[in-house]
Amino acid sequence: MEFLKILGCGSALPIGNRFPSAQVIKDKERYLLIDCGEGTQLRLREAKISFNRVSHIFISHLHGDHFFGLPGLLSSFHLLGRTKDLFLYGPKGLMEILELQFKLSGTVLRYNIIFHEVKGSTKTLIMEDSSIEVHSFPLNHRIRCSGYFFQEKKKPATILVDKIKEYSIPDHFRANIKKGDGYQLSNGDVIPHEELTAPAPEPISYAYCSDNRIKDSLKEKIKGVDYLYHETTFMENEKERAKKTYHSTTVEAAELAKKLQVKKLIIGHYSARYQNLEPLLEECQVVFGPTILGYEGFKLSF
């Protein structure tokens, strides 16, 4: 995974230039879209992200500020001539909504949507390929809601080209060297793998927690995560409001990040009552210093 980019950081009610929830992860030459509030396709355009390189979409739940932008985005894919499959993950009912929209508008998509219903009360592997694993896990909200845990797979060691040249090692040996082999010279001496390669960076992980009233059980589901996004809809003085609406406060999210010992906490999903977001950041940082304010256009390189 290369970077995370925030496309929308607002909650249900619109405010100024604060769009509803959406963000993307760049993984190799593709983009993984997480939630798709209204205006997401405009933010993708502003970020110069190719629509055709969005390969997977993960929807947390069926509140409008997390998926109302999806029908429009899928229609734009169609109008732009997309033909390759799109992989969509989300709760029961999501495809029913989309199919009704397309039926009533007379739209027959040029591409296939491969839908995976996200369900279950435990952490579940929902997607895996050569570079990444994605798990869903339940969140505590008014309706069924899922978070997503993105785990990068361990990368092979990096070949040191100068060492390959020094020992005149033929190219066809490189693949095995990357996997852990050494190289035997004609005199019988073996050059160890460690001399011929540099260790790959440690794989990183990212957890996305959208609307959520934090439970103790969440810690076990995202234990060991490096980078955590968690909603902070309210400041701590609105804790009772947060409880009633099944949301979290700044302090609650920061306390979770502190217990998990994450590298960074990214906050977002701010209530429209907050014109200035700095007080939310400051309240988090008192509890957990490495907190970052998520806002439209923010980019975090992993």
C-alpha positions in Angstrom: 0.0 0.0 0.0 1.4 3.4 -1.0 -0.8 6.0 0.5 -4.2 7.0 1.9 -6.1 10.0 0.6 -9.2 11.5 2.3 -11.9 12.5 -0.2 -14.6 13.4 2.4 -14.5 14.0 6.1 -18.0 15.2 7.0 -21.0 13.5 8.6 -24.6 13.5 7.7 -25.3 17.2 7.2 -23.4 19.2 4.6 -21.2 22.1 5.5 -19.1 24.4 3.3 -16.6 22.3 1.3 -16.8 19.4 3.7 -18.0 16.3 1.8 -19.4 13.1 3.3 -17.2 10.1 4.0 -15.0 8.7 1.3 -11.3 7.8 1.1 -9.0 5.8 -1.2 -5.9 3.6 -0.7 -3.4 3.4 -3.5 -2.1 -0.2 -3.8 0.3 -0.7 -6.7 -1.5 0.6 -9.8 -5.0 0.4 -8.4 -7.2 2.3 -6.0 -9.4 0.8 -3.2 -12.3 3.1 -2.4 -13.7 3.1 1.1 -17.2 4.5 1.4 -18.8 6.7 -1.2 -20.7 9.7 0.1 -22.2 12.4 -2.2 -19.7 14.1 -4.3 -17.1 11.4 -4.2 -16.6 11.3 -8.0 -15.9 15.1 -7.9 -13.2 14.5 -5.3 -11.8 11.7 -7.4 -11.6 14.1 -10.3 -9.9 16.8 -8.2 -7.4 14.2 -7.0 -6.7 13.2 -10.6 -7.5 9.6 -9.8 -8.4 7.5 -12.9 -11.9 6.1 -12.5 -10.8 3.0 -14.4 -8.2 2.2 -11.8 -10.7 2.0 -9.0 -10.9 -1.8 -8.7 -12.6 -2.4 -5.3 -15.2 -0.4 -3.3 -15.9 -1.1 0.3 -19.2 0.3 1.8 -19.5 0.4 5.6 -23.2 0.7 6.0 -26.4 2.0 4.4 -26.6 5.5 5.9 -26.7 8.0 3.1 -23.6 9.9 3.9 -21.6 6.7 3.3 -23.0 5.5 0.0 -25.3 8.1 -1.7 -22.5 8.9 -4.1 -22.2 5.3 -5.3 -25.0 5.1 -7.9 -23.6 8.2 -9.7 -20.0 6.9 -9.6 -21.1 3.5 -11.0 -23.0 5.3 -13.7 -20.0 7.4 -14.6 -17.9 4.3 -14.9 -20.5 3.0 -17.4 -20.6 6.3 -19.4 -16.8 6.3 -19.6 -16.9 2.9 -21.3 -15.6 0.7 -18.4 -15.6 -3.0 -19.3 -13.5 -4.6 -16.6 -15.1 -6.0 -13.5 -15.7 -4.0 -10.3 -15.5 -5.7 -6.9 -18.1 -4.3 -4.5 -18.3 -5.1 -0.8 -21.1 -4.0 1.5 -24.1 -4.9 3.6 -27.2 -6.8 2.6 -29.6 -4.5 0.6 -26.9 -2.5 -1.2 -27.2 -4.4 -4.5 -31.0 -4.2 -4.2 -30.8 -0.4 -4.0 -28.4 -0.2 -7.0 -30.4 -2.6 -9.1 -33.6 -0.7 -8.6 -31.8 2.6 -9.5 -30.4 1.1 -12.7 -33.8 -0.6 -13.6 -35.8 2.6 -13.2 -33.2 4.6 -15.2 -33.0 2.0 -17.9 -29.3 1.6 -17.4 -27.6 -1.7 -18.4 -24.0 -1.5 -17.3 -21.2 -2.3 -19.7 -19.2 -4.0 -16.9 -19.9 -6.6 -14.2 -20.3 -5.7 -10.5 -19.0 -8.6 -8.4 -20.8 -8.1 -5.2 -19.7 -9.6 -1.9 -22.2 -9.3 1.0 -20.4 -8.3 4.2 -21.9 -10.0 7.2 -21.0 -11.8 10.4 -20.2 -10.8 14.0 -16.5 -11.6 13.8 -13.5 -10.5 11.9 -13.7 -12.1 8.5 -11.4 -12.4 5.5 -13.3 -11.0 2.6 -10.6 -10.3 0.0 -7.1 -11.6 -0.7 -4.6 -11.4 -3.5 -0.8 -11.4 -3.9 -0.3 -8.0 -2.2 -3.1 -7.5 0.4 -5.6 -9.1 2.6 -8.8 -7.3 3.6 -10.9 -8.3 6.7 -14.3 -6.9 7.7 -15.2 -6.6 11.3 -18.4 -5.4 13.1 -18.9 -1.9 14.4 -21.4 -0.8 17.0 -23.9 1.5 15.3 -27.7 2.0 14.9 -27.8 -0.3 11.9 -25.4 -3.1 10.7 -22.1 -1.4 10.1 -18.7 -2.9 9.2 -15.1 -1.7 9.5 -12.3 -2.8 7.2 -8.8 -4.0 8.1 -6.3 -3.8 5.2 -3.2 -5.9 5.8 -0.3 -5.7 3.4 1.5 -9.0 2.7 5.2 -9.4 3.3 7.2 -8.3 0.3 10.2 -10.2 -1.0 13.7 -8.9 -0.3 15.2 -6.3 -2.7 18.0 -7.5 -5.0 21.2 -5.6 -4.7 22.2 -5.0 -8.3 25.8 -4.1 -7.5 26.2 -7.5 -5.8 24.7 -9.4 -8.7 27.2 -7.7 -11.0 30.1 -8.2 -8.6 29.5 -12.0 -8.6 28.4 -12.2 -12.2 25.2 -13.9 -11.2 22.9 -14.8 -14.2 19.5 -13.1 -14.3 17.6 -16.4 -14.0 18.8 -16.9 -10.4 17.3 -13.6 -9.2 13.8 -15.1 -8.5 15.2 -17.7 -6.1 17.5 -15.2 -4.5 14.5 -13.0 -3.7 12.8 -15.9 -2.1 15.7 -16.6 0.2 18.3 -18.6 -1.6 22.0 -17.8 -1.7 24.2 -18.3 -4.8 26.9 -20.9 -5.2 30.1 -19.8 -7.1 32.0 -22.0 -9.4 34.6 -22.6 -6.7 31.9 -24.0 -4.3 31.7 -20.9 -2.1 28.1 -19.8 -1.3 27.2 -16.2 -1.2 24.5 -15.9 1.4 21.1 -14.4 0.6 21.6 -11.6 3.2 24.7 -10.3 1.2 22.8 -10.3 -2.1 19.6 -8.5 -0.9 18.3 -5.7 1.3 15.3 -6.5 3.6 12.0 -5.4 2.3 10.1 -2.8 4.4 7.8 -4.3 7.0 4.2 -4.8 5.8 1.8 -2.2 7.1 -1.8 -2.4 8.1 -4.7 0.1 8.2 -8.1 -0.1 9.9 -11.1 2.0 8.9 -13.7 2.5 11.6 -16.7 4.5 10.4 -19.7 5.2 12.5 -19.1 3.4 15.8 -19.9 3.5 19.5 -16.6 1.9 20.7 -16.9 -1.4 22.6 -14.0 -3.1 24.4 -14.3 -6.1 22.0 -13.1 -3.8 19.1 -9.5 -3.8 20.4 -9.1 -7.5 19.7 -10.5 -7.2 16.2 -7.9 -4.6 15.1 -5.1 -5.5 17.4 -1.6 -4.8 15.9 -2.9 -2.2 13.4 -0.3 0.4 12.3 -2.6 3.2 11.1 -6.1 3.7 12.5 -8.9 5.8 11.1 -11.7 6.4 13.6 -14.6 8.7 13.5 -14.8 11.6 16.0 -18.2 13.0 15.3 -18.3 14.9 18.6 -16.0 16.5 21.1 -16.0 15.1 24.6 -18.5 17.6 26.0 -21.1 16.0 23.7 -20.5 12.5 25.0 -24.2 12.0 25.8 -25.2 13.0 22.3 -22.5 10.5 21.0 -24.0 7.7 23.0 -27.6 8.4 21.8 -26.5 8.5 18.1 -24.0 5.6 18.4 -21.0 7.7 17.6 -17.7 8.4 19.3 -16.0 11.4 20.8 -12.5 12.7 20.2 -11.3 11.4 23.6 -12.8 8.0 23.1 -11.1 7.5 19.7 -7.8 8.8 21.2 -8.0 6.4 24.1 -8.6 3.5 21.7 -5.5 4.5 19.7 -3.4 4.8 22.8 -4.4 1.3 24.0 -3.7 -0.2 20.6 -0.3 1.7 20.4 -0.9 2.6 16.8 1.6 4.7 14.8 -1.0 7.3 13.8 -4.6 8.0 14.5 -6.5 9.7 11.7 -9.8 11.3 12.7 -12.9 12.4 10.7 -16.7 12.3 10.2 -17.0 15.6 12.0 -20.4 17.0 13.0 -21.6 20.0 11.0 -21.6 22.0 14.3 -17.9 22.3 14.2 -16.7 25.0 11.8 -13.2 24.9 13.1 -11.7 21.4 13.4 -8.5 22.4 15.4 -10.2 22.0 18.8 -11.1 18.4 17.9 -7.5 17.7 17.0 -6.2 19.3 20.2 -8.6 17.3 22.3 -7.3 14.1 20.8 -3.7 15.0 21.0 -3.9 15.6 24.8 -4.7 11.8 25.1 -2.8 10.5 22.0 -0.1 12.7 20.5 0.3 11.1 17.1 -3.2 12.2 16.0 -3.8 13.6 12.5 -6.7 15.7 11.3 -8.4 14.0 8.3 -9.7 16.6 5.9 -10.5 16.8 2.1 -7.3 16.3 0.1 -5.2 15.1 3.0 -2.7 12.4 1.9 -0.9 10.0 4.2 2.1 8.1 2.8 2.4 4.8 4.5 
